[in-house]
Amino acid sequence: MIDVEDLIALVRNYNPRSDTRLIRDAYEYGMRMHEGQFRHSGEPYFTHPIAVAAILTEMRLDDATIATALLHDTVEDTRSTKEEIGQLFSPEIADLVDGVTKLTNLQLSSTQSKQAENFRKLFMAMSRDLRVILVKLADRLHNMRTIRSMRPDKQTQKARETMDIYAPLAGRMGMQWMREELEDLAFKVINPEARNSIIRRFVSLQKESGDVIGQITADIRTELERENIDADVFGRAKKPFSVWRKMQEKQLAFSRLSDIYGFRIITRTEADCYRALGVIHHRWRAVPGRFKDYISQPKSNGYRSIHTTVSGRDGKLVEVQIRTRQMHEVAEAGVAAHWAYRDGVRARNPFAVDPAQWIETLTDRFEGEDHDEFLEHVKLEMYHDQVFCFTPKGDVIQLPKGATPIDFAYAIHTRLGNSCVGAKVDGIRVPLWTRLKNGQSVDIIAASGQRPQATWLDIVVTGRAKAAIRRSLREEDRDRFVRLGRELVRVSFEHVGRKPTDKALRTAARQMGLAGGDELLARIGSAENSAKEVLEVLYPELANAPQDEIDGQRPFAGLEADANFQRAPCCSPLPGERIVGITYRGRGVVIHAIDCPVLAEFEDNPDRWVDLQWRDGRHPAAYSTLLNLTIRHDAGVLGRICSLIGAQGANISNLEFIDRKPDFYRIEVEVELRDHEHLHNLLTALEAESDVAQVARIRDPALKP
């Protein structure tokens, strides 16, 4: 484990004016809060925050970000609070820690609708302070480096989440080194056989061809020295996952891949970049269609470089990147270069982009009306390289690779996209499905009576275009889709003995992040959602398959086998909720929810706190929870409510009338549940009932243990 003085030394290497007291205090506070906690590997838990901080020092980040790394799990995993961190350190650090905590709680690999909603929250956190994402990426990188200590199923889940979300996000931020390492670490988990096969091929190739990288590097240096160009030259073989992806995309065997080596030329000036390009093209034959000038047309994250592919020694295709030292620093750090320090002051790299501007370029065209369209747009923006095309007036339009004239039209304005009937590219009329290339000039032909066609959805690639087309198609066929959706829902609900009331549909729409019941019906009628999804949202008990149950006598991890325990009546914690134990002499351990107000009484007695967590798996429906319901006063209503609770797999252990009115009853119902998700499902089903005016869980601090 890196001690505090070594960490301070890492920071002072690039920031001699660092606030060492802040870092030392954050280190000591984090160590104290995590005392007694251990990682899956058996190491003290605090080794993880220290490693995250060390990764961030490689990016030369500011003191606040380093302190945040040391504290980033305290609010999530200890009794620390955001308010306490704000008082001890600063409001800025408290906000950063809070942002990282919220990101940790986002389940980005969950179901499609939930994932879409959480992606929107992720981008909201990014827009407030991008350093939150930098800490989260460093956190994920260290977790992936140490992933072998996790259960195999957790390894696969984390690796896929890394490959699908965090690696592309790092790449979109310009941190290519982090993207490549995250991809390689995830690849090692997801497909170890393929990775090992590629590594064996590289070793075999090196034995056959010798040190190809050293030979080509020497050739490039010789040519540059002949022209008196002062530059550094580096070469490397591409990462196994990069090679694997190219094999899959091009459907080629390893032996048929050509450009598996990459080289970088780092010059002193921008003019030398173009001189070096001339030298390379003069000495070796350039490959047509493989040249990109990101110096004259930089990427939105500040990336600048010239890319070219040439036929090098023995006819091997090699990719060459040419950039200046300042461009290289931004290429390595990406958007993080904005915060980088050197010699105690912020490094004012002229190519580092303002994070606020970068976020704006990433989100300014997100016009999707719902979470799913937002998710689709975000993923398209993150995963695609860009092409740059020109309007007839000379304005530059950035689009993902593979974009068409329809995408171009929607990028200018939704009305222009909706009325598009044709396009001219470089003055020549082309089909609307034509794939645009860098540097082309595009002129859109529009007609006032035109409407988007359903076939356009298979042509366009941008999220903005897809969202606008679907919106137009929905508006055009909305009434027909609503009628069809209502009939589909009616049939599905009848199969399970339920009625699709307006209130039930509104509740389901709210849970799915949609505007209302008609919007939900229209999406069902257009096959974007299914009636089964609505049933699963409102009545998941009808769809979930049974699993092996956890032993109700030993539901916690962290307690001695013979320890006595009880759930605190003040908060009645359920499996799935964060918990902590408080020891009582002669009574054992009382289990509280981590947010229970009663815990404030024990802040000065840390020796009585016990770190606990619920065991993973399906718990029995044996955890009593008190609900407050206001129901309509009418014949048969109470019976229907009780039947509904039973249908959700919950048992009523007590029922009491609290208030009787001519129109409504208010009752308290004690139900036995499995976990927090079971409670959520039950509340959702009750809210959907037209006879229920109000329902809420009761938590009463007065009911002390």
N, C-alpha and C positions, 0 to 999 in steps of 0.2 A: 504493500500500500504506500502511495506517495505521501510523505509527511508534509506538513504545512510549509516548512521552509523550502523544500524542493519545489512545491507548487508556486510559491512566491517568486522563486528564482526563474521559473519558466515564464512568468508574467513580466518580470523585470528585464528579461532578455530583449523584449521589444518595447517595454513601457517603463523606463527607469523611474518615472514619476508616479508609478502606481500607488494607490492607497493600500499599503500593506496591512494596515490595521483593519480595514474593512474585510480583506480576504481572510486574515487570521481569525477575526471574530466570526465570520460566516463558517469557516472550517470548524471551529470549536463548537459553535452552536449546532451545526449539522451533526457532528460526531456525538454530541450529547443527546440530541433528539433520537438518533437511530441506534443508540446503545442497546444491546441485547437483541437486535434484529440481524438476520442472516439471509444471504442469497441462497438460491437453490444449490449452488456449488459448495455451500458451507462457509464461504468467506463472510466476514462482517459486512453488513449491508452498505456501510458508508464507503466501502471501496468503490462502489458504483458512482455516486455523485462526484467523487474525486476524479475518477477516470473521465467522466463527462467534462469536467472543468479542464482537464489536461488536453482533451481533444479540441476544446474551444481556444486554448492558448495557441494551438497550431495555426488558427485563423487570426491570431493577434487581436482578439476582441477586448472590449473595454471592461473595466473593473465590475460594473453592474452586472454584466452578462456572466462573468466568472463567478461572482457571488451567487447569482441565480442558479447556476449549475450545481453549486454546493448545497443549495437549499431546496432544489426543485421537487424533492419528494417529501419534504417535511410536513406540508399541509395535508398531503394525500395519505401518508403512512404513519404519522405521529400525532401527538396532541397539540402540535403547533397550529397557530391560526394566522391568517393573512394580517389581521390587526396587529398581532404581536410582532411579526416580521417588519411591518411598517414602522412600528415604534422603535425596534432595536436597530434597524438598518436604514431604510428609506421607503417612502411611498412608491418610488419607481421600482425598486427591487420587489416590493410586495406585489405590485401589479404584474410584474414579469413572472413571479412564482405562481401567482393565481392563474395566469394565462396558461402556463405549462401544465398545472394541475387540471384545468378544464380540458386541455387537449388530451391528457392521459386518459380521461374518462370517456372520450369519444370512441365509439366502437366503429372504426372506419371499415372493418371487414364484415359488418353485420348485414342484415337484409337490405335489399336495394333501396326501399323507401327510407329506412332508417339511415343507411349510409349516405343517401343524398342529403338528408337533413343535417347530418353531422359534417358533411363536406362544406355546407354553407357556413356552419359554425367555425370550422377550421379557417376558412377564408376571412371570416369576420375577425378572428383572433390575429391573423396575419396582417390585416389592414390596420389594427391598433398598434402593433409593434412587432416587426418582423423578427426581432431577436428571440421571441418566444419560439418560433419555428426553428431557429438555429439551435437553441438548447434542446428542443425535441428531436431534431435530426441527430445531434451528437449523442443524446440518450439512446436513440434507436441503434446507432452505429455500435456503441459499446455493448448493448444487449445482444446484437447479432454476433459480435466477436466472442461472446461468452454463452452462446445459445445452447451449446452441447450439454449444459447442466440441466436443461429443462426437459419435461416429458416429451416424448416423440410427437404426440398430437399437438402440443403447444408449439413445438419447433416448427411444424408444418404451417400452423395458422400464422405465426409471426413472420415466417419467411414469405408466405404468399402476400400478406399485408405489406411487407417491405417491398416486394417486387412490384406490386400493383400501385402503391401509393407513395411511399417515402422515397424510393429510388428515383422515380420520375420527377417528384417534387424537387429533390436535390438537383437533378439535372436542369429542370426549368429555372432554378435559381442561379444556374451557372456554376454550381459546385460539382464539376464533372468527376473529380477524383473521388468524392464521396458517393456519387451515383454508381460509379464502377465498383467500388468496394462493397456497397450495399447489395448490388446485383450479384456479385460473385459470392458473397456470404450466403445470400438467399438461394442461389443456384446450387451451392454445396449441399443444402438441406433438401431442396425440392427434387433435384435430379443429380445425385452424386455420381451415378454411373456415367452419365453423359459428360460431366465435368472432368472426371478422371480419364475418360477416353480422349478428350481433347488435349489434356496435359500430356498424356502418353504420346499423342501424335506430335506435339511440339518437341518433345525430347527426341523422338525418332527423327524428326526433320532436322534438328540441330546436329545429330550425329551424321546424317547424310550430307548436309550442305555446309557444315561448319558454322562459324559465328557470322551469320548473314547480317545481323544488326550492326556488329562492329565494322564489317566490311563496307556496308552502305554508308554508315556514319562517316567513316574515313573518306569515302569518295566525295560526299557532300562538302566536308570541311576543305578538302583539296580544291574543289571548284570555287568555293567562296574565297579562300585565301588568294587564289589566282586573280580574282577581281578586287582584292583589297577590301573585302567586306568583313568587318569585325562582328562576329556572331558566335553564339553557342549552339551546338547541335546535339540533340538527344534522340535516341531511338529505343523502341520497345516493341515486344510482341503484344498484340491486342489481348484483352482479358478473355478467359474461357467463355463467359456468357455472351460477350460481344460476338465471338466466333460462332457460337451455337445459334444465336439469333439470326446471324447472316446465313448460316446453313439452312435454317428453317424457312426464312423468307425467300431465298433463291432456290430452295430445294436442290442444294448441291452437296456432294460429299466433301469431306475435308480436303482431299487431294486436289479437288477442282477449285478450291477457294484461292483467290489471288492476293488481295490486299490484306494480309493478316499481320503486316508490320506497319507501324506508324512512326513518323519522325517529326521533330519540332526544330525549327530554326528560330532562335531568339536574337533579334538584332538590336542595335542601339537606337535607330531612328525609323520613322515610318517610311521615309524614302528608301532606306536600305531594305525594307520588306519587299518593295516592288523590284529593286535591283536583284535581290536574292531570287525572286520569282523568275526573273529573266534568265538568271544563271541556270536554275533548275530546268526550265523549259528548253534552254539552248543545249544543255548537256543530255537530257533524257526526253523521250517522246511523251507528250502530254496525252492523257486519255480523254477523248471527247466527252462532254457532258458531266465531267467530274471536277469542275472548277467553281469555287464559291468565294466571293470577295466580301467578307463580313467587316472589312475595315471601312469601305465606302458605304456599306449598308449594315450597320451594327445590329445585333439582336437586341431585343427590348431589355434584357438583363445586363447589358453593357458589354457583352462578348464581342471582341474584335479579333479577327485573324483571317489570313488567306488560306484556303484549303485547295489543294490540287493533288491529283493522282497521276503518277508517271510510271512508265515501264522502265524499271531500274535494272540492276545487275541480273544477268541470266534471264531477262524477260519478266522478272517478278514485279507485280504491281505493288507500289508502295504509296501510302498517303503521306503527304508533307503538309504540315501546318507552319505558317510563317507569321510571326508577330513580334512586337517590341517587348521590352522587359515590363513596362507598365501594363501593356495589354495582357501579358502572361499572368501578372499578379491578379488581375480581374478574372481571367480565365480560370485560375485556380480557386479563387475565393468567391466569385460570382457576386451576388447582391451583398454578401457579407463584407466585401471590400469597403463598403461605406463606413463601417465602424472600425476598420483596422487601425492599429497604432504602430508607430515607429519612432523610436528615440523619445518616447514620452508625449508625443503629440499625434493627433489624428492624421493618418496618412492621406493627404489630399490627392488621391489618384484621379486624374482628369477623366478617366474612363469609367469610374465607379458610378453606378446610377443611384439616384435618390430612391430609397425603398418605397416611398409613397407613390412615386411616379411608376415604378415597376408594378406595384399592386394594381394601379389604375389601368395599365396596359393589359393586365391579365384579366381584369374583371369589367372593363368599361363596356364590353359587348355582351354581357350576360343579361339577356332579356327574357329568359325562360319564366313562364308564369308559375311553375311548380318546381318542387325539389328535384324530380327526376330529370327535367330538362336542364336544370342548373348543373347537376352531376354530369350529364352527358357533355355539356359544353366545357366544364372544367377538365374532364379527362381528355377531350379532344385537344384543348389548348395545351395541356401538359405533355401529351405523348407525341405530338407531331412537330417535325421540323417545319420551318417557315419558308415561304417564297414571297418575293416582293414584286408586285405589279404596279403599273402606273395608270392613272385615269387620263382621259384626253387632255386635262389641264396640267398634267405632270405631277399630281399628288401621288404619294406612295401609299399603297394598301398592303398590309401584311396579312397573309393567309397561311393556313396549314398546307403542308405538301399534299398534293393531290386535289387541291381546290379547283372548282369549276367557275365559269362565268356567272352562274347563279349565286355561288358563294360570294363572288366579287360584288354582285349587285346588292345583296343583303348587307354586306360589310359597309356599303356606302349609306344605304337607308332602306328600311323595311318596305316603304312604298315602292321604291325602285325594284326591289326583289319581287314583290307581289305582281308587278306589272311587266316583268321581263318577258319578252317574246323572242329575243335573239341577241347575238353578240358578234362584234368584230374584234379579232385579236391581231394586232399589228396591221390593221386596215383590211384584213381578210375575213369574210363571214365564216363562222365556225359553228358546229353543233354545240348545244348547251352542255353536253356531257364532256366536252374537251377539258383535259387536265392542263392547268396553267403552269407556265415555267417562269423562272426568275427573269426579270427585266422586260417582260412583255407589256405592251400597252393594250388596255381593254376598253372597248366602247360598248356600253349596254344599249340595246334597242328596246324601247318600252311601248306599250299600248294601253290606253285607259281601260279598256274592257277586259283585260287579261286577268285571270285568277291562277294561283298556284295549282299545279297538278300533283296528284298523289305519287306519280312516278318520280317526281323531283326528289322525294325522300331517299331514293336509291342512288341519286346522282350527287347530291351535296355532301360535304364532309364537316362543315362547321356547325357548332351547336346553335349559333344564332340563326342560321338558315333553317335548320331542322325545326327549331322551336317556332319560327315564324310561319313555316309551311303548315306544321301541325295545327297551329292556332287558327290559321285561315281555313283549313279543312274542317276543323271542329265547328267553327262558327257557321260554315256553309251547311253542314249536315247535322248541326247540334240537335234540332228538334227530333230528327229521325233517330239519332243515337240515344237521346234521352228515353224515347219510347221503347226502343229495343233493350236498353240497359235495365229499365224498370221491369220488363217482363223476365229477363234473365235472373234478376235479383229475386223476383217473386217466386220463381220455380225453385231456386236454390234454398231460399228460406223455408218454403213449404216442406222440403225434404227433411229438415231438422225440427219441424214443428214451431217455427218462429214467423213473425209477421214483419215485413220490411217497412216499418213506420217511418214517417218523415224524420222523427227525432232519432231513430236508430241510424238512418242514413247520414244525418248531420254529424252524429257522434263518430261514425266510421270515417267520414270525410275529414273531420278534425284530426283524428288519430293518424290518418294517412297524409296529412299536410296539404289537403285540397281545400278549395274555397267554399264548397258547400255540397249539399246532396245532389243537386242537378249536375254539378261538375263531375261528381263521382259517377252518376248514371251515364253521362255522356262518354266518359272514359271506358266504362264497362261496355257500352254499346259499340264503341270503336275498337274494342279488343285490346286497349292499352292496359286495362286492369281486368280482373276477373271477379265474378260474384263470389267465388271461393275465397278470394283474398278478404272480402268484406266479412264473410263468416269467420275467418280466422282472426280478424281484428276484434270482432265483437264477442265471439264465442270460441276461443281457442281450445277449450276443453273438448270440443267436438272433433278436433282434428289431431290433437297431440297424442302420440303413442305412449303407452306406459313404459317406465324404465325401472330398473332395480332401485329400491329405496335405501336411503341412508338410515343407519341405526339411530332411532330417536333418542336412545339413551346416551349416545356419544356423538352429538351433532357438530361439535366444535373441534378445531385443531388448535392446540396450545394449552390444553388442560391436562393435568395428571389423570391417569386412568381411573383412580378412585376418588377424585375430587367431587365434592358436592357443588351443585350450581342451580340457579334459577333465573328465569327471564325477569327483568325489572318490569313491574306493572306500569310504571310511569311512561315507558316508551314502547314496551312489548316488541322488541326487535324481531324481525323475520329473516330467515335465510336469504342471502343476497344483499342485505344491508350491512354496512361497515359497523363493527361492534368492538367493544372493549369490556374487560371484566374489572370489577372492583371487589377486593377481598374483604370479608367480614369475619371477625373472630367467632368461631363456633358455628358459622352459617355457610362457609364456603365462599363461592364466587357468585356475584350477581351480574348478569349480562345486560349491558346498556347499549343502545344505539349510539354511535359516535357523536351525533348531534343532540343528544339528550341534554336539556338544560340542567338537570340534576348533577351532571358531572362537574359543573363549576365548583361544587362544594368540596371536591377532592383534588383541586389543582395544587394545593400545598402538601399533598400526601402521595407523591409519585411512586412510593414503594408499594402502594396498594393497587396500582394499575397492573393489569395483566393483558398482554397482547394476544388477541384471539382472532380467529376467523372461522367462518362456517365451512364445513367440508363440502367439496365439490360433488355434485350429483343430485338426484331427486329425493327430496325430503318428504316424510309422511305429512298428511294434512292434520297436524296435531298442535299447531301454534295459534293460540287464541288471540284474536284481534277484535277490538270493539269498533263498530260502525254506527254512525248517526244517520238515520234516513228520515226524510220527510216524504210521505206517500199520500196519494189521493184517498179520501174517505169514501169508499164505495164498496159494494158487495163483491167479494171474491178477490179484491186487490191484494190483501195481505197473503192469501194463499198463493197467488201467482208469484209474488215476490219471493216467498219461501221456496217455491218450486224452482224458480230461476237460480237462487243461491245453491240449491242442491244440484241443479244441472251443471253448475260450474265446478262441481267436485268439492264444495265447501260444506261443512257440517255446522248447523246452528246449535250452539250449546246453551244459549240463554237469549231471551227476548223480553224487553221491558218497554211499556208505553210511558213516554215522558210528558207528552202534551197531546190533548185531544181538542180539535177544532171542528166546526161544522163541515169544513171542506177537506181538512188534512189531518193526518196523524203524524206525530214525531215519535220515532221509536229508536231505541238502542238495541242493536243486535250483536251478540258475541258469536263470532264464527271461527272455525278452526281451519287454518290455511297451511299450505306447504311452504311458500316463500313469498318474497316481495313481488315477483312477477305474477304469482297467483292472485295476490291482492290487486295488482293493477288490472288484471283481466276481469276480476269480479266487479271492480268499480266501473270499468268501461261498460260491462254488460248491464249494470244497474242504471248507469247514466243514459243508456240507450232506451230504457223503458219509459214509455209515455206516462205511466202511473207514478213514476218517481220524480219528485220536484227537485230534490237535493240529496246528495250522499257524500259523506266525508268520513275519514278515519279519525278516531278519537285518540289523542295522546295527552295525558294529564299529569303535569309535574307534581301535582298534589298527591298522587298515588305513589308515594315513595316506598321503596322496598323496606 
